[in-house]
Structures are given as structure tokens and as C-alpha cells.
Amino acid sequence: MGIVVGVVLPLGLAFIMFSLGLGLTVSDFVRIVKQPFAFVVGAVNQVLLLPVVTFALVLAFGLGPELAIGFMILAFCPGGVTSNILSRLARGDVALSVSLTAVISLLSMITVPPLLALAMGFFSGGTAEPVSISGIAVQLFLLTTVPILLGLALRHFAPATTNRISPVIAHLANGLFVFIVGLALVANWSVFVENFPILAPSIISLLILLLGTGFAVARLSGLPVSQIKTISIETGVQNSTLGIAVAAMLSGQEAGFSIYALPAAVYGILMYVVAAPVIAWFRGLEATIKDKV
């Protein structure tokens, strides 16, 4: 298991982030400067409101320290390729979704480590292991920022090659996601079974709260329907693979898949269950809300 956590997990995450980079163009970043308001609303939701809502839910459900930290790790993670796919299925603003996912993922090496240290200190108190902010930042840079930039560079300088390999890369990335989530569950199976009665309702509640919060904030901000849907999805759908990887960084590869990874692993499955009816509703939303674009 040490080899899986120490080698397969980081390489798998890097590959998934590389697949995200392949879907990016320079125009995705230029668009933020030209149309900043929707991006700012989505970024504030992800970086600030998402952890606050998660923190309140963790306290409301009275989760133990390890599971609580696992939830907060998930809350600190950006969206992933899945959020882009769901935005497309929901007929949302896919360009905004890609921009949010890309920028928040690139910034994760700065935002995640200090927030993680705060969560560890709050929930574990005097028993908390010291968190190496710089060490985790370096690992996140190597596993998220570098692969994304490599994918972006390949797309920019070799678009024809990128178009040929992108479908294969996407399928492999999806397979790695399923593999990593499955391993994290199997490694903590007894803990998963023991805590499922509280894990399932807490994660489902979190998903509903986050999707609802994203929707409400975006609508109150006066954004068009397509962007409301995208911001809702970007707020509610997180990169669970990154959450599992951060949990491994926190516990060390010798510990295997720790309990910290359990919320992200369960979330990686339940998010589809909760998101499916929401996406179905979103697809017909223009009929009930007048788009202001």
C-alpha cells in the first residue's frame, strides 16, 4: 500500500491534472480579465464560502477530529474536470467553469496548506501533528500546477496532437479517478462501514448545501442563468482525487490511505447521486428564469 500511496496516487493525480490542462487555452485566462465579475463571484464561493459552510456542517453533525479534518481537506480543494463536464451537461457557462477550475487549481498550492494547518490545529488541538506548509505547497505545485501548465503548453504549441490524444487521456483520467477512490474506500473499509450512517447523510447534506449556496449567491449577484448554474456546480463539486492526495500528504505514505481520505472517497461517489437530479433540473432552468444575457 505504501507504493500505491507514494507512487500511484501522486502520479495518478498529476495525470488527472494534466488532462485538465489539455482542455485549457490562453483565452480561458484572458476571459477572466475581460469578464471578471462572474469569475470573482465563483472564486469567492469556492475559496471562502465553501470552507465556511463545510465547517458549520462538520460542527452540526458532531464529527470526530479525523473525519472533520477530512471534510475540511475536501472543502479546501478546487473543482476538477468533473465540474466542467457537469457544467456542459447542465447547459451552463462551460468557459467560466474551465476558468474557475484552472485558476483555483493553480492557486491551491497557496490556499490549501495554511487552511489545512488551521483545520488541524482547531480539530486536533494539542494532539495535532505539525503541518509543513512549505512541504505541502511544494508537493501541490509539483502535482497540480506543473501538470496543468504542461497540458496548457501542449495544447498551445501542438493543438493537432492535443486533439488526437485528448479523448484517450480523458478516459484514462476517469479510470484513474475510479481506481483511486476505490482504493481509498477499500483501505478504510471497516472505518467506512462503521461511520457510514453519519458519513452518508453528512456528505449528502454538504452537497445539497454547497449546490444551493452557489446557486443562491450567483442568482443574488444578478448573473445570467448559464453562469448561475456553473457557479452552483463549481461550488458543490470538488476534486475528490486531490482531497485523497492531500490526506496522504498529511498522514505520510507509510500510513497508507488514512481516515482523512475517507470523506473525499465517499464524496467522489455520492456527488454523482446528488448532482444527477440537479443537472436534470438545470437543463430546463431557462424556462423558469429569464436569462439576463
C-alpha positions as CSV (number, residue, x, y, z in Angstrom):
1,M,0.0,0.0,0.0
2,G,3.0,2.3,0.6
3,I,3.9,2.1,-3.0
4,V,0.4,2.8,-4.1
5,V,0.2,5.9,-1.9
6,G,3.7,7.0,-2.5
7,V,3.8,6.4,-6.3
8,V,0.5,5.5,-7.9
9,L,-1.6,8.2,-6.1
10,P,0.7,11.2,-6.9
11,L,1.3,10.1,-10.5
12,G,-2.4,9.5,-10.9
13,L,-3.3,12.9,-9.6
14,A,-0.6,14.5,-11.8
15,F,-2.1,12.7,-14.8
16,I,-5.6,13.9,-14.0
17,M,-4.4,17.5,-13.6
18,F,-2.5,17.1,-16.9
19,S,-5.8,16.1,-18.6
20,L,-7.3,19.3,-17.1
21,G,-4.5,21.3,-18.6
22,L,-5.1,19.8,-22.1
23,G,-8.6,21.4,-22.1
24,L,-7.3,24.9,-21.4
25,T,-6.3,27.7,-23.7
26,V,-4.7,31.1,-23.1
27,S,-8.1,32.6,-23.9
28,D,-9.6,31.0,-20.8
29,F,-7.4,33.2,-18.7
30,V,-7.8,36.3,-20.9
31,R,-11.6,35.9,-20.4
32,I,-11.2,36.5,-16.7
33,V,-9.8,40.0,-17.3
34,K,-12.5,40.9,-19.8
35,Q,-15.4,39.5,-17.8
36,P,-14.2,39.4,-14.1
37,F,-17.5,39.7,-12.2
38,A,-18.8,36.2,-12.7
39,F,-15.3,34.8,-12.0
40,V,-15.0,36.7,-8.8
41,V,-18.3,35.5,-7.5
42,G,-17.4,31.9,-8.3
43,A,-13.9,32.3,-6.8
44,V,-15.3,33.8,-3.5
45,N,-17.8,30.9,-3.3
46,Q,-15.0,28.3,-3.7
47,V,-12.3,29.8,-1.6
48,L,-14.3,31.4,1.2
49,L,-17.9,30.3,1.4
50,L,-17.3,26.7,0.7
51,P,-15.0,26.1,3.7
52,V,-17.3,28.2,6.0
53,V,-20.3,26.1,5.0
54,T,-18.4,22.9,5.4
55,F,-17.1,24.0,8.8
56,A,-20.6,24.7,10.0
57,L,-21.9,21.4,8.8
58,V,-19.0,19.5,10.5
59,L,-19.8,21.1,13.8
60,A,-23.6,20.5,13.3
61,F,-23.0,16.7,12.7
62,G,-20.5,16.4,15.6
63,L,-17.9,14.6,13.5
64,G,-14.8,13.3,15.2
65,P,-11.4,15.0,14.6
66,E,-10.2,12.8,11.8
67,L,-13.4,12.8,9.8
68,A,-13.8,16.6,10.4
69,I,-10.3,17.2,9.1
70,G,-11.1,15.0,6.1
71,F,-14.2,17.1,5.3
72,M,-12.2,20.3,5.6
73,I,-9.5,18.9,3.3
74,L,-12.2,18.3,0.7
75,A,-13.6,21.9,1.2
76,F,-10.2,23.4,0.5
77,C,-9.8,21.6,-2.8
78,P,-10.8,23.2,-6.1
79,G,-13.2,21.8,-8.6
80,G,-11.9,19.3,-11.2
81,V,-12.6,18.0,-14.6
82,T,-15.9,16.6,-13.4
83,S,-17.3,20.0,-12.7
84,N,-16.5,21.1,-16.3
85,I,-18.3,18.0,-17.6
86,L,-21.4,18.6,-15.4
87,S,-21.5,22.3,-16.4
88,R,-21.7,21.2,-20.1
89,L,-24.4,18.7,-19.3
90,A,-26.3,21.4,-17.4
91,R,-26.1,23.8,-20.3
92,G,-24.1,26.2,-18.2
93,D,-21.2,28.5,-19.0
94,V,-18.5,26.0,-19.7
95,A,-15.9,28.6,-20.4
96,L,-16.5,30.1,-16.9
97,S,-16.3,26.6,-15.4
98,V,-13.0,25.9,-17.1
99,S,-11.6,29.2,-16.0
100,L,-12.6,28.7,-12.4
101,T,-11.3,25.2,-12.2
102,A,-8.0,26.2,-13.8
103,V,-7.2,29.3,-11.7
104,I,-8.4,27.8,-8.4
105,S,-6.4,24.7,-9.1
106,L,-3.3,26.7,-9.8
107,L,-3.7,28.7,-6.6
108,S,-4.3,25.6,-4.5
109,M,-0.6,25.4,-3.6
110,I,-1.0,28.7,-1.9
111,T,-4.5,28.4,-0.4
112,V,-4.6,24.8,0.8
113,P,-1.5,24.4,3.1
114,P,-2.3,27.3,5.5
115,L,-6.0,26.4,5.7
116,L,-5.1,22.8,6.4
117,A,-2.8,23.9,9.2
118,L,-5.7,25.9,10.7
119,A,-8.1,23.0,10.5
120,M,-5.6,20.6,12.1
121,G,-5.0,23.0,14.9
122,F,-8.7,23.5,15.6
123,F,-10.0,19.9,15.4
124,S,-6.9,18.1,16.8
125,G,-5.8,20.7,19.3
126,G,-2.7,19.7,21.2
127,T,-2.5,16.3,19.6
128,A,-2.2,17.7,16.1
129,E,0.9,16.8,14.1
130,P,2.8,19.8,12.8
131,V,1.8,20.7,9.3
132,S,4.7,21.5,6.9
133,I,3.0,24.3,5.0
134,S,6.0,24.8,2.7
135,G,6.4,21.0,2.1
136,I,2.7,20.5,1.2
137,A,2.9,23.7,-1.0
138,V,5.8,22.2,-2.9
139,Q,4.1,18.9,-3.4
140,L,0.9,20.6,-4.6
141,F,2.9,22.7,-7.0
142,L,4.5,19.6,-8.5
143,L,1.3,17.5,-8.6
144,T,-1.2,20.2,-9.7
145,T,0.4,23.4,-11.1
146,V,3.2,21.8,-13.2
147,P,0.9,19.2,-14.9
148,I,-1.7,21.8,-15.7
149,L,0.9,24.1,-17.2
150,L,2.3,21.2,-19.2
151,G,-1.1,20.3,-20.6
152,L,-1.8,24.0,-21.4
153,A,1.6,24.3,-23.1
154,L,1.0,21.2,-25.2
155,R,-2.5,22.5,-26.2
156,H,-1.0,25.8,-27.2
157,F,2.0,24.6,-29.2
158,A,0.7,21.3,-30.6
159,P,-3.1,21.7,-31.0
160,A,-3.4,18.9,-33.6
161,T,-1.6,16.4,-31.3
162,T,-3.7,17.5,-28.4
163,N,-6.9,17.0,-30.3
164,R,-5.8,13.4,-31.1
165,I,-4.8,12.4,-27.7
166,S,-7.3,14.2,-25.5
167,P,-10.1,11.6,-25.7
168,V,-7.7,8.8,-24.7
169,I,-6.2,10.9,-21.9
170,A,-9.7,11.8,-20.6
171,H,-10.8,8.1,-20.5
172,L,-7.5,7.2,-18.7
173,A,-8.0,10.1,-16.2
174,N,-11.6,8.9,-15.4
175,G,-10.3,5.4,-14.9
176,L,-7.6,6.6,-12.5
177,F,-10.2,8.6,-10.6
178,V,-12.4,5.5,-10.1
179,F,-9.3,3.4,-9.1
180,I,-8.0,5.9,-6.5
181,V,-11.5,6.4,-4.9
182,G,-12.0,2.6,-4.8
183,L,-8.6,2.0,-3.1
184,A,-9.2,4.7,-0.5
185,L,-12.5,3.1,0.4
186,V,-11.1,-0.4,0.5
187,A,-8.1,0.6,2.6
188,N,-10.5,2.1,5.2
189,W,-13.4,-0.3,4.7
190,S,-14.0,-1.1,8.4
191,V,-14.0,2.6,9.3
192,F,-16.2,3.3,6.3
193,V,-18.8,0.7,7.3
194,E,-18.7,1.9,11.0
195,N,-19.2,5.5,10.1
196,F,-21.4,5.2,7.0
197,P,-24.6,6.1,9.0
198,I,-23.1,9.5,9.7
199,L,-20.9,9.8,6.6
200,A,-23.6,9.4,4.0
201,P,-26.1,11.9,5.4
202,S,-23.4,14.5,6.2
203,I,-21.9,14.3,2.7
204,I,-25.3,14.4,1.0
205,S,-26.2,17.4,3.2
206,L,-22.9,19.1,2.3
207,L,-23.5,18.6,-1.4
208,I,-27.0,20.0,-1.2
209,L,-25.9,22.9,0.9
210,L,-23.0,23.8,-1.4
211,L,-25.0,23.5,-4.6
212,G,-27.7,25.6,-3.0
213,T,-25.3,28.2,-1.7
214,G,-23.6,28.6,-5.0
215,F,-26.9,28.9,-6.8
216,A,-28.3,31.5,-4.3
217,V,-25.2,33.7,-4.3
218,A,-24.9,33.7,-8.1
219,R,-28.6,34.5,-8.5
220,L,-28.5,37.3,-6.0
221,S,-25.5,38.7,-7.8
222,G,-27.6,39.2,-10.9
223,L,-25.7,36.8,-13.2
224,P,-27.3,35.1,-16.2
225,V,-28.8,31.7,-15.9
226,S,-25.9,29.9,-17.6
227,Q,-23.4,31.4,-15.1
228,I,-25.7,30.7,-12.1
229,K,-25.7,27.0,-13.0
230,T,-22.0,26.9,-13.5
231,I,-21.2,28.6,-10.2
232,S,-23.6,26.3,-8.4
233,I,-21.8,23.3,-9.8
234,E,-18.3,24.7,-9.2
235,T,-19.2,25.4,-5.6
236,G,-20.7,22.0,-5.0
237,V,-18.4,19.7,-7.0
238,Q,-14.8,19.3,-5.7
239,N,-11.7,17.5,-6.8
240,S,-12.0,14.4,-4.6
241,T,-8.8,12.9,-6.0
242,L,-6.9,15.9,-4.8
243,G,-8.5,15.6,-1.4
244,I,-7.3,12.0,-1.2
245,A,-3.8,13.0,-2.2
246,V,-3.7,15.9,0.3
247,A,-4.8,13.4,3.0
248,A,-1.9,11.2,2.1
249,M,0.5,14.2,2.3
250,L,-0.8,14.9,5.7
251,S,-0.5,11.4,7.1
252,G,2.6,10.2,5.2
253,Q,2.8,7.4,2.7
254,E,3.8,4.9,5.3
255,A,0.3,5.2,6.8
256,G,-1.3,4.2,3.5
257,F,-4.8,5.7,2.8
258,S,-5.6,7.3,6.1
259,I,-9.1,8.1,7.6
260,Y,-8.5,11.7,6.4
261,A,-9.1,10.4,2.9
262,L,-12.5,8.8,3.7
263,P,-14.8,11.8,3.3
264,A,-13.2,12.6,-0.1
265,A,-13.6,9.0,-1.3
266,V,-17.3,8.7,-0.3
267,Y,-17.9,12.2,-1.7
268,G,-16.4,11.0,-5.0
269,I,-19.2,8.5,-5.3
270,L,-22.2,10.4,-3.8
271,M,-21.6,13.6,-5.7
272,Y,-23.0,11.9,-8.8
273,V,-26.1,10.7,-6.9
274,V,-26.9,14.2,-5.7
275,A,-25.8,16.0,-8.8
276,A,-27.8,13.9,-11.3
277,P,-31.3,15.3,-10.4
278,V,-29.8,18.8,-10.0
279,I,-28.3,18.7,-13.5
280,A,-31.6,17.4,-14.9
281,W,-33.4,20.4,-13.3
282,F,-30.7,22.8,-14.5
283,R,-31.2,21.7,-18.1
284,G,-34.7,23.1,-18.2
285,L,-34.0,26.1,-16.0
286,E,-34.2,28.7,-18.8
287,A,-37.9,28.0,-19.0
288,T,-38.4,29.3,-15.4
289,I,-35.8,32.0,-15.0
290,K,-35.3,34.7,-17.7
291,D,-31.7,34.8,-18.8
292,K,-30.3,38.3,-18.4
293,V,-27.6,37.9,-21.1
